[in-house]
């Protein structure tokens, strides 16, 4: 199993993820491409001291980008949507 900080890359704090947090208490994270749902659950429980009830993952595709005359592609990455036990919270998403 990879290191905990290698599994959870960063939290995703966007308008859409903030709305999901307020409505359904779901947290969004960017995670490593090779991370499994079990790895994500274990890493979040160890890092933040919470109880994870469900993990949904999705692979985000590469996208074409244009910067001036240069064309390229972004990297593919993986997103995890996590639901916690009632009463648990992660401070990054609060306020």
C-alpha positions as CSV (number, residue, x, y, z in Angstrom):
1,X,0.0,0.0,0.0
2,X,1.4,3.5,-0.9
3,X,2.1,6.2,1.7
4,X,-0.9,8.1,3.0
5,X,0.1,11.4,1.5
6,X,0.8,9.8,-1.9
7,X,-2.8,8.4,-2.0
8,X,-4.6,11.7,-1.2
9,X,-3.0,14.3,-3.4
10,X,-5.2,17.3,-2.5
11,X,-8.7,18.4,-1.6
12,X,-10.8,19.8,-4.4
13,X,-12.5,23.0,-3.2
14,X,-14.6,24.3,-6.0
15,X,-18.1,25.8,-6.3
16,X,-19.5,22.4,-7.3
17,X,-17.7,20.5,-4.5
18,X,-18.7,23.2,-1.9
19,X,-22.4,22.8,-3.0
20,X,-22.1,19.0,-2.7
21,X,-20.6,19.4,0.8
22,X,-23.4,21.7,1.9
23,X,-26.2,19.6,0.4
24,X,-25.0,16.1,0.9
25,X,-21.9,16.3,3.2
26,X,-19.7,14.9,0.4
27,X,-16.0,15.7,0.2
28,X,-14.0,15.7,-3.1
29,X,-10.3,14.8,-3.3
30,X,-7.8,14.4,-6.1
31,X,-6.1,11.0,-5.5
32,X,-3.4,9.0,-7.1
33,X,-4.3,7.2,-10.3
34,X,-3.4,3.7,-8.9
35,X,-5.2,4.2,-5.6
36,X,-8.1,1.9,-4.9
37,X,-11.2,2.7,-2.9
38,X,-9.8,0.8,0.1
39,X,-6.6,2.8,-0.1
40,X,-8.5,6.1,-0.2
41,X,-10.7,5.1,2.7
42,X,-7.8,3.9,4.8
43,X,-5.7,7.1,4.1
44,X,-8.5,9.5,4.9
45,X,-9.3,7.7,8.2
46,X,-5.7,7.8,9.2
47,X,-4.9,11.4,8.1
48,X,-8.1,13.1,9.4
49,X,-9.3,10.8,12.1
50,X,-12.8,10.3,10.6
51,X,-15.0,7.4,9.7
52,X,-15.6,7.0,5.9
53,X,-18.9,5.4,4.9
54,X,-18.6,5.4,1.1
55,X,-16.1,6.2,-1.6
56,X,-16.9,6.9,-5.2
57,X,-14.1,7.3,-7.7
58,X,-13.9,8.5,-11.3
59,X,-11.0,8.9,-13.8
60,X,-10.8,12.4,-15.3
61,X,-9.6,12.3,-18.9
62,X,-6.8,14.3,-20.5
63,X,-8.0,17.5,-22.1
64,X,-6.6,19.5,-25.0
65,X,-5.3,23.0,-24.1
66,X,-4.1,25.8,-26.2
67,X,-1.7,28.5,-24.9
68,X,-0.9,30.9,-27.6
69,X,0.5,29.0,-30.6
70,X,1.3,26.0,-28.4
71,X,-1.0,23.0,-28.2
72,X,-0.8,20.3,-25.5
73,X,-2.8,18.1,-23.2
74,X,-3.4,18.1,-19.4
75,X,-2.6,15.0,-17.3
76,X,-5.2,12.4,-16.6
77,X,-6.1,12.3,-12.9
78,X,-8.5,10.5,-10.5
79,X,-11.2,12.1,-8.3
80,X,-12.7,10.6,-5.2
81,X,-16.1,11.6,-3.7
82,X,-16.2,10.6,0.0
83,X,-19.1,10.5,2.4
84,X,-18.4,10.5,6.2
85,X,-20.2,9.2,9.2
86,X,-22.8,11.7,10.7
87,X,-21.0,14.1,13.0
88,X,-17.6,13.8,11.4
89,X,-16.1,16.6,9.3
90,X,-12.8,17.6,7.7
91,X,-11.6,21.1,8.6
92,X,-10.3,22.0,5.1
93,X,-13.9,22.2,3.8
94,X,-15.3,24.2,6.8
95,X,-15.9,27.9,6.3
